[in-house]
Amino acid sequence: MKRRKFITLLGGAVASWPLAARAQQPAMPLIGYLDPWSAEGHRPELTAFRRGLNEVGFIESRNVMIEYRWADGQLDRLPAMTADLLRRQIAVIFAYGAPAVVAAKAHTTDIPIVFFVGEDPVKEGFVASLNRPGGNVTGVTNWQNQLYGKQLGLLREIAPNATAFAFLVNPDNPNADPDSKDATAAANGLGLVLQVLRARNGTEIESAFAGMTQQRVGGVIVGVDDFGLTIEQLVTLAARYPVPAIYRGPDYPAAGGLMSYGASRIDSVRQAGGYVGRVLKGERPADLPVLQAAKFEFVINLKVAKTLGLEVPPGLSAIADEVIE
């Protein structure tokens, strides 16, 4: 063989090696990330999810890919988004919140689903039991719907003479009715009257707060929903009215809300990210017990309290995990 022809053939073979190697490498697993709300509003949760994946050895775009679907508060979009994810041959679905879990479960009994919810997943029918979920679903719950009694107790510290309080929910959220029942039961146990107010958007929320002001309720629990608003928009709207409001997470008082009490969503979503990674490594959802939140946070914004003309008992500030001044 002539030297020039040999070099040409050798060069062609070397050039083809990377292509052959790439063809033999398995495709990276694909995660479907299904969230009823907005990417803008859930940046901390998304960071926590990626951190959970990282803790079990998965890094986005390096050895795993993620397809994101954000419904921006339009819950009726979730079924179509789920169907679209399934067409993309995803390995596992991460479902943020009960509406996403409902949509995912309705579309597949084969693809693993890992959730983060605030409700009792057994009561909601997502799993057979906490220790042995069964089927293709498992995840993390922070029991937010069981904390309404504690939230009402904190509001009573702010308004000790009040006997009537309010609970604000989005009627389009599947959790609205069960959460309203849980909150009402908690109020009854404390000997309080609870008015359930329903709002879908900013205009309806403003009307609800105006009504609370007229009825002189002692305070309001803002339910687990974004109401199509960013956190900043929601707390700004609520701040126009002198009604003490308690929210589910510390990002609300940080943005100008009065106070919050709840399990750490960030830590729970990080745990869910770790479960997604374990599923990718071959573990079955049926064998992964539902994780329960262990970290709870109470945050109060004294600057907002002063703006609203509220007296905050020293004892209340003393038990807070964080006081914003």
C-alpha positions as CSV (number, residue, x, y, z in Angstrom):
1,M,0.0,0.0,0.0
2,K,1.3,3.4,-0.9
3,R,2.2,5.7,2.1
4,R,-0.2,8.5,1.0
5,K,-3.1,6.1,0.7
6,F,-2.4,4.5,4.1
7,I,-2.3,7.9,5.8
8,T,-5.6,8.8,4.2
9,L,-7.3,5.6,5.3
10,L,-5.9,6.0,8.8
11,G,-7.1,9.6,9.1
12,G,-10.6,8.5,8.0
13,A,-10.7,5.8,10.6
14,V,-9.6,8.1,13.4
15,A,-12.2,10.7,12.4
16,S,-14.9,8.1,12.6
17,W,-14.0,6.9,16.1
18,P,-15.8,9.7,18.0
19,L,-18.9,9.1,16.0
20,A,-18.8,5.4,16.7
21,A,-18.2,6.0,20.4
22,R,-21.1,8.4,20.6
23,A,-23.4,6.0,18.8
24,Q,-22.5,3.3,21.4
25,Q,-23.1,5.5,24.4
26,P,-26.6,5.2,26.0
27,A,-28.8,8.3,25.8
28,M,-29.0,10.3,29.0
29,P,-32.2,9.6,31.1
30,L,-34.9,12.2,30.8
31,I,-36.9,13.6,33.7
32,G,-40.3,15.2,33.2
33,Y,-40.7,18.2,35.6
34,L,-44.4,19.1,35.9
35,D,-45.3,22.2,37.9
36,P,-48.8,23.9,38.1
37,W,-47.2,27.3,38.8
38,S,-44.5,29.4,37.2
39,A,-40.7,29.1,36.8
40,E,-40.3,32.6,38.1
41,G,-42.2,31.9,41.3
42,H,-40.5,28.5,42.0
43,R,-36.9,29.3,41.4
44,P,-35.8,28.3,44.9
45,E,-37.7,25.0,44.6
46,L,-36.1,24.3,41.3
47,T,-32.6,24.9,42.7
48,A,-33.5,22.6,45.6
49,F,-34.7,19.9,43.2
50,R,-31.4,20.0,41.3
51,R,-29.5,19.9,44.5
52,G,-31.3,16.7,45.5
53,L,-30.4,15.2,42.2
54,N,-26.8,16.2,42.6
55,E,-26.6,14.5,46.0
56,V,-27.3,11.1,44.4
57,G,-24.9,11.7,41.5
58,F,-27.0,13.4,38.8
59,I,-26.2,16.7,37.2
60,E,-28.4,18.3,34.6
61,S,-27.0,18.3,31.1
62,R,-24.1,16.2,32.2
63,N,-25.7,12.8,32.9
64,V,-29.4,13.6,33.0
65,M,-31.8,15.9,31.1
66,I,-34.9,17.6,32.3
67,E,-38.0,18.6,30.3
68,Y,-39.9,21.4,32.2
69,R,-43.6,22.1,32.0
70,W,-45.0,25.1,33.8
71,A,-48.7,25.7,33.8
72,D,-48.5,29.3,35.2
73,G,-51.5,28.7,37.4
74,Q,-53.7,27.4,34.6
75,L,-54.4,24.0,36.0
76,D,-56.5,22.9,33.1
77,R,-53.2,22.8,31.0
78,L,-51.7,20.0,33.2
79,P,-53.3,17.0,31.4
80,A,-52.0,18.1,28.0
81,M,-48.6,18.9,29.4
82,T,-48.4,15.4,31.0
83,A,-49.3,13.7,27.7
84,D,-46.6,15.7,25.9
85,L,-44.0,14.6,28.5
86,L,-45.0,11.0,28.1
87,R,-44.5,11.2,24.3
88,R,-40.9,12.2,24.9
89,Q,-40.0,8.9,26.5
90,I,-39.2,10.2,30.0
91,A,-37.8,7.9,32.6
92,V,-39.6,9.5,35.6
93,I,-42.1,12.4,36.3
94,F,-41.6,14.8,39.1
95,A,-45.0,16.2,40.1
96,Y,-45.0,19.4,42.2
97,G,-48.3,19.6,44.1
98,A,-51.5,17.6,44.1
99,P,-52.9,19.0,40.8
100,A,-49.8,17.7,39.0
101,V,-50.0,14.3,40.7
102,V,-53.6,13.9,39.7
103,A,-52.7,14.7,36.1
104,A,-49.7,12.4,36.0
105,K,-51.6,9.5,37.7
106,A,-54.4,9.8,35.2
107,H,-52.0,9.3,32.3
108,T,-49.7,6.5,33.3
109,T,-49.5,3.5,35.6
110,D,-46.1,2.5,34.3
111,I,-43.8,5.5,34.3
112,P,-42.5,6.3,37.9
113,I,-44.0,9.4,39.5
114,V,-42.2,11.2,42.4
115,F,-44.3,13.9,44.1
116,F,-44.1,16.8,46.5
117,V,-47.4,17.6,48.1
118,G,-48.8,19.3,51.2
119,E,-51.6,16.8,51.8
120,D,-52.0,13.3,53.1
121,P,-51.1,11.2,50.0
122,V,-53.0,8.2,51.4
123,K,-56.1,10.2,52.0
124,E,-55.8,11.7,48.5
125,G,-55.4,8.3,46.9
126,F,-51.9,8.9,45.6
127,V,-50.4,5.9,47.4
128,A,-51.6,2.8,49.3
129,S,-49.7,3.6,52.5
130,L,-46.8,5.8,53.6
131,N,-44.4,2.9,54.3
132,R,-45.4,0.8,51.2
133,P,-46.7,3.1,48.5
134,G,-47.3,0.4,46.0
135,G,-47.8,1.1,42.3
136,N,-45.6,3.6,40.4
137,V,-45.9,6.6,42.8
138,T,-44.0,7.9,45.9
139,G,-42.6,11.2,47.1
140,V,-42.6,13.7,49.9
141,T,-45.4,15.3,51.9
142,N,-45.0,18.3,54.2
143,W,-48.5,17.9,55.8
144,Q,-49.4,21.6,55.2
145,N,-53.1,20.8,55.4
146,Q,-52.5,19.6,59.0
147,L,-51.0,22.9,60.1
148,Y,-54.0,25.1,59.9
149,G,-54.6,24.8,63.7
150,K,-51.1,26.1,64.3
151,Q,-51.5,28.9,61.9
152,L,-54.8,30.0,63.5
153,G,-53.1,29.9,66.9
154,L,-50.4,32.3,65.6
155,L,-53.1,34.6,64.2
156,R,-54.8,34.6,67.6
157,E,-51.6,35.9,69.1
158,I,-51.8,38.9,66.8
159,A,-55.6,39.3,67.3
160,P,-56.4,37.9,70.7
161,N,-59.9,39.2,70.9
162,A,-61.0,38.0,67.5
163,T,-63.4,35.1,67.2
164,A,-63.8,35.0,63.4
165,F,-61.0,34.4,60.9
166,A,-60.9,33.7,57.1
167,F,-59.4,31.0,54.9
168,L,-58.5,32.0,51.3
169,V,-58.5,29.3,48.6
170,N,-58.5,29.0,44.8
171,P,-61.7,27.1,43.9
172,D,-60.0,25.8,40.7
173,N,-57.4,24.0,42.8
174,P,-58.4,20.3,43.5
175,N,-57.2,20.9,47.1
176,A,-59.7,23.7,47.8
177,D,-62.5,21.6,49.3
178,P,-60.5,19.2,51.3
179,D,-58.2,22.0,52.6
180,S,-61.3,24.1,53.5
181,K,-62.7,21.1,55.5
182,D,-59.4,20.7,57.3
183,A,-59.1,24.4,58.1
184,T,-62.7,24.5,59.3
185,A,-62.3,21.5,61.5
186,A,-59.2,23.2,63.1
187,A,-61.1,26.4,63.7
188,N,-64.0,24.5,65.3
189,G,-61.5,22.7,67.6
190,L,-60.4,26.1,68.8
191,G,-63.9,27.5,69.2
192,L,-63.5,29.9,66.3
193,V,-65.6,30.8,63.3
194,L,-63.8,30.4,59.9
195,Q,-65.1,32.0,56.7
196,V,-63.9,30.3,53.6
197,L,-63.3,32.8,50.8
198,R,-62.7,31.8,47.2
199,A,-60.6,33.7,44.7
200,R,-59.0,32.8,41.4
201,N,-57.0,35.9,40.5
202,G,-55.8,39.2,41.8
203,T,-59.1,41.0,41.2
204,E,-61.0,38.4,43.2
205,I,-58.4,38.4,45.9
206,E,-58.7,42.2,46.3
207,S,-62.4,41.8,46.6
208,A,-62.0,39.1,49.2
209,F,-59.6,41.3,51.3
210,A,-62.0,44.2,51.1
211,G,-64.8,42.0,52.4
212,M,-62.6,40.8,55.3
213,T,-61.9,44.4,56.3
214,Q,-65.6,45.2,56.4
215,Q,-66.4,42.0,58.4
216,R,-63.5,42.7,60.8
217,V,-62.0,39.2,60.7
218,G,-59.1,38.7,63.0
219,G,-56.8,37.4,60.2
220,V,-56.6,35.2,57.2
221,I,-54.8,32.0,56.3
222,V,-53.7,32.2,52.6
223,G,-54.2,28.7,51.2
224,V,-51.7,26.6,49.2
225,D,-52.0,28.3,45.8
226,D,-50.3,31.0,43.8
227,F,-53.6,32.4,42.5
228,G,-51.8,33.2,39.2
229,L,-49.6,35.8,41.0
230,T,-46.0,36.0,42.0
231,I,-45.3,36.0,45.7
232,E,-44.4,39.7,45.5
233,Q,-47.7,40.5,43.8
234,L,-49.7,38.6,46.3
235,V,-48.2,40.1,49.4
236,T,-48.3,43.6,47.9
237,L,-52.0,43.2,47.2
238,A,-52.7,41.8,50.7
239,A,-50.7,44.7,52.3
240,R,-53.3,47.2,51.1
241,Y,-55.7,46.0,53.7
242,P,-55.2,45.9,57.5
243,V,-55.9,42.2,57.8
244,P,-53.2,40.0,59.4
245,A,-52.3,37.3,56.9
246,I,-50.3,34.1,57.4
247,Y,-48.7,32.2,54.5
248,R,-47.2,28.8,54.1
249,G,-43.5,29.6,53.5
250,P,-40.7,32.1,54.6
251,D,-40.4,33.6,51.1
252,Y,-43.8,35.4,51.7
253,P,-42.7,37.5,54.8
254,A,-39.3,38.0,53.0
255,A,-41.3,39.6,50.2
256,G,-43.4,41.8,52.5
257,G,-46.0,39.5,53.9
258,L,-46.7,39.5,57.7
259,M,-45.8,36.0,58.7
260,S,-45.6,32.3,57.7
261,Y,-45.6,28.9,59.3
262,G,-45.1,25.6,57.5
263,A,-42.8,22.8,56.7
264,S,-39.7,23.8,54.6
265,R,-40.7,23.4,51.0
266,I,-37.1,23.8,49.9
267,D,-35.9,20.9,52.0
268,S,-38.9,18.7,51.0
269,V,-38.3,19.4,47.3
270,R,-34.6,18.6,47.7
271,Q,-35.6,15.3,49.2
272,A,-37.9,14.7,46.2
273,G,-35.0,15.4,43.9
274,G,-33.0,12.7,45.7
275,Y,-35.9,10.2,45.2
276,V,-36.0,11.0,41.5
277,G,-32.3,10.2,41.3
278,R,-32.8,6.9,43.2
279,V,-35.5,5.9,40.8
280,L,-33.2,6.6,37.9
281,K,-30.7,4.3,39.5
282,G,-33.3,1.5,39.4
283,E,-35.2,1.6,42.7
284,R,-39.0,1.1,42.4
285,P,-41.4,3.8,43.7
286,A,-43.4,1.0,45.4
287,D,-40.4,0.2,47.6
288,L,-39.6,3.8,48.6
289,P,-41.5,5.0,51.6
290,V,-43.2,8.4,51.4
291,L,-40.9,10.9,53.1
292,Q,-42.4,13.2,55.7
293,A,-41.1,16.8,56.4
294,A,-39.2,17.2,59.7
295,K,-38.2,20.8,59.4
296,F,-40.8,23.5,60.2
297,E,-40.3,27.3,60.1
298,F,-42.1,30.3,61.7
299,V,-41.1,33.7,60.3
300,I,-42.5,37.1,61.2
301,N,-41.9,40.5,59.6
302,L,-42.0,43.1,62.3
303,K,-41.7,45.9,59.8
304,V,-45.0,44.8,58.1
305,A,-46.6,44.4,61.5
306,K,-45.8,48.0,62.4
307,T,-47.1,49.2,59.0
308,L,-50.4,47.4,59.7
309,G,-50.6,48.9,63.2
310,L,-50.3,45.5,64.9
311,E,-49.0,44.8,68.3
312,V,-46.7,41.8,68.2
313,P,-46.4,40.1,71.6
314,P,-42.8,39.6,72.7
315,G,-43.4,35.9,73.2
316,L,-44.4,35.5,69.6
317,S,-41.1,37.1,68.3
318,A,-39.2,34.9,70.8
319,I,-40.5,31.6,69.3
320,A,-39.9,32.7,65.7
321,D,-37.2,30.9,63.7
322,E,-36.6,34.2,61.9
323,V,-37.6,37.8,62.7
324,I,-37.5,40.4,59.9
325,E,-37.0,43.9,61.2
